[in-house]
Amino acid sequence: LQRQIKTAESDIARHTKRIAEIDAALADPQLYVRDAARAAALNKERAEISGALAAAEDNWLALSSRYESAMAD
């Protein structure tokens, strides 16, 4: 269970980092002028990763709850 929690934490960190990278790229107004297709692809990727992040957070919460319950017994 602890290993699964660590994996979920790693997933959360990875997704959070990638979202920050995408946000930094999308913050450049010239991106939309230079490469509108890349901007659209980054927006799509951000939406997908946001969903994966939410799932990883839900998984972490569920695993942490199970771990705490097991430790309380």
N, C-alpha and C positions, 0 to 999 in steps of 0.2 A: 504493500500500500504506500509506503514511504517513497519507493522508487517511482510509482505512478504519479505521486504528488510532485516529485522533482521534475519528472518529464512534463507535466502540465505547466509547472512554473517556467521551465525552459521554453515551452511553446509560447506562453504569454510574453516572455521577454523578446523572443524572436519576432513575433507578430507586431509587438509594440515598436520595436526598432525599425521594422520595415515600413510601418505606417508613418513614422517620423521621417524616414528617408523620402517617401513619396510626398508627404506634405511639404517638405523642403523644396522638392523639385516643382511641385504645383504652385508654390508661392512665387515662382519666377514668372512675371507677366509675359516675358519674352518667349517662354515655352509655347504659349498658345499661338503666337505669331509665327515662330520658327517651325514648330512641329505639332500642329493641332492633333494629328493622329496619335502621337506619343502621349500628349496630354489626355486624350480620351482613353488610351490604353491604361495609363496610370490611374485615372479615376476608376476604371473598371477593376483594376487590380486592388485598389484601396478598398472598394466595396467588398470584394471577395475576402480580403484579409481581415476586414472588420468583422465579417461573419465568423471567420475562423477564430478570431480573438475572442469573440463572445462565447463561442463553443468551448474554447480552452478555459475561459474563466468559469463557465458553468461546471465544467468537468473538475476543475480545481476545487471549487466550492463543495461539490458532492463528495469528492475524495477526502477533503479535509474534514468534512462533517463525519464521514464514516470512520476516519482515523481517530477523531476526538471521542466518538462514541465507543470505539474499541478500547481506547486508553482509559475511559471512565469505568469500564467494567472490571 
